[in-house]
Amino acid sequence: MSTEDKQTHYTTSPDQWDKLKPRAREMRHQPTPAEDHLWQYLRGRRLNGAKFRRQHAIGPFIVDFVCIEERLIVEVDGLIHEQPDQQDRDGNRQAHLEGLGYRVLRFTNDEVLQSAQAVLAVIDAALQG
């Protein structure tokens, strides 16, 4: 595979990845309980054969979960995301990711922990189409 072909497979630029990689690794090793719970369902192609990655760099951001082949991002939000300034940042982040061609699903920690099957149904429906 040529360097140009490899470049098309990156989800962020190599220099951005060099900056984001240590934080992504840290986040992968310290998931929230909700992220860990959802990962148990998403890992290993358990949901409809879709391959998800966790704490992965897309553009200038690290997203909680992404299925690159389906261009689907799943974010799990804690209470801080209820703050108005954080909601503005989340909106800008989502618009940027959608501008890169991704669909973004957002769930709260409580939704994941208390209604995992409903969350998985929404993700599965998004994978279907």
C-alpha positions in Angstrom: 0.0 0.0 0.0 1.4 3.3 -1.0 1.9 6.2 1.4 -1.0 8.0 -0.3 -3.3 5.0 0.2 -2.4 4.7 3.8 -3.1 8.4 4.3 -6.7 7.9 3.2 -7.2 5.5 6.1 -6.3 7.9 8.8 -9.1 9.5 10.7 -6.9 12.4 11.8 -3.7 13.8 10.6 -0.5 12.1 11.8 0.7 15.2 13.7 -2.7 15.5 15.4 -2.6 11.8 16.2 0.8 12.2 17.8 -0.8 14.8 20.2 -4.0 12.9 20.8 -2.6 9.4 21.2 -1.4 9.7 24.8 -4.7 11.1 26.0 -6.7 8.4 24.0 -4.6 5.7 25.6 -5.2 7.1 29.0 -8.9 7.4 28.4 -9.0 3.8 27.1 -7.5 2.5 30.3 -9.7 4.6 32.6 -13.3 4.3 31.1 -16.3 5.5 33.0 -18.6 2.8 34.2 -21.1 3.6 31.4 -18.3 3.5 28.7 -17.1 0.2 30.1 -20.6 -1.3 30.2 -21.3 -0.3 26.6 -17.9 -1.5 25.4 -18.8 -5.0 26.6 -21.6 -5.0 24.0 -19.7 -3.3 21.2 -16.3 -5.0 21.3 -15.4 -7.9 19.2 -18.0 -7.2 16.5 -20.7 -8.3 18.9 -23.3 -5.9 17.6 -24.3 -6.8 14.1 -20.7 -7.6 13.1 -19.8 -4.0 13.3 -16.2 -3.2 14.3 -16.1 -0.5 16.9 -13.0 1.3 18.2 -13.0 3.1 21.6 -11.4 6.4 22.4 -10.3 7.0 18.9 -9.2 10.2 17.3 -11.4 11.6 14.6 -10.2 15.0 13.3 -9.2 17.0 16.3 -11.3 15.0 18.7 -11.2 11.8 20.7 -14.6 10.1 20.4 -15.9 7.4 22.8 -16.7 4.8 20.2 -16.6 4.7 16.4 -17.4 2.3 13.7 -15.3 3.7 10.9 -16.8 1.5 8.1 -20.3 2.7 8.9 -19.1 6.3 9.8 -21.0 6.1 13.1 -19.8 7.7 16.3 -21.4 6.9 19.7 -20.7 9.3 22.6 -21.5 8.7 26.2 -22.1 11.9 28.2 -21.8 12.6 31.9 -23.5 15.3 33.9 -21.0 18.0 32.8 -22.7 17.8 29.3 -25.8 19.4 30.9 -24.0 22.7 31.4 -24.8 25.3 28.8 -21.2 26.1 27.8 -20.5 22.3 27.4 -23.6 21.9 25.3 -22.3 24.6 23.0 -18.9 22.8 22.7 -20.7 19.5 22.2 -22.8 21.1 19.4 -19.7 22.5 17.7 -18.0 19.2 18.0 -20.9 17.3 16.6 -21.2 19.7 13.7 -17.5 19.3 12.9 -17.8 15.5 13.0 -20.9 15.5 10.9 -19.0 17.8 8.5 -16.4 15.0 8.2 -19.3 12.6 7.1 -20.0 10.9 10.5 -23.3 10.3 12.1 -23.2 11.0 15.9 -25.4 9.3 18.5 -25.3 10.7 22.1 -26.4 8.8 25.2 -26.2 9.7 28.8 -24.4 7.6 31.4 -27.8 6.8 32.9 -29.3 5.7 29.6 -26.4 3.3 29.1 -26.4 1.9 32.6 -30.2 1.7 33.1 -31.4 0.9 29.6 -28.6 -0.7 27.7 -30.9 -2.8 25.5 -32.7 0.4 24.3 -29.4 2.1 23.6 -28.2 -0.9 21.7 -31.4 -1.0 19.6 -30.8 2.7 18.6 -27.2 1.9 17.6 -28.3 -1.2 15.8 -30.9 0.8 13.8 -28.3 3.3 12.9 -26.0 0.5 11.6 -28.9 -0.8 9.5 -29.4 2.3 7.8 
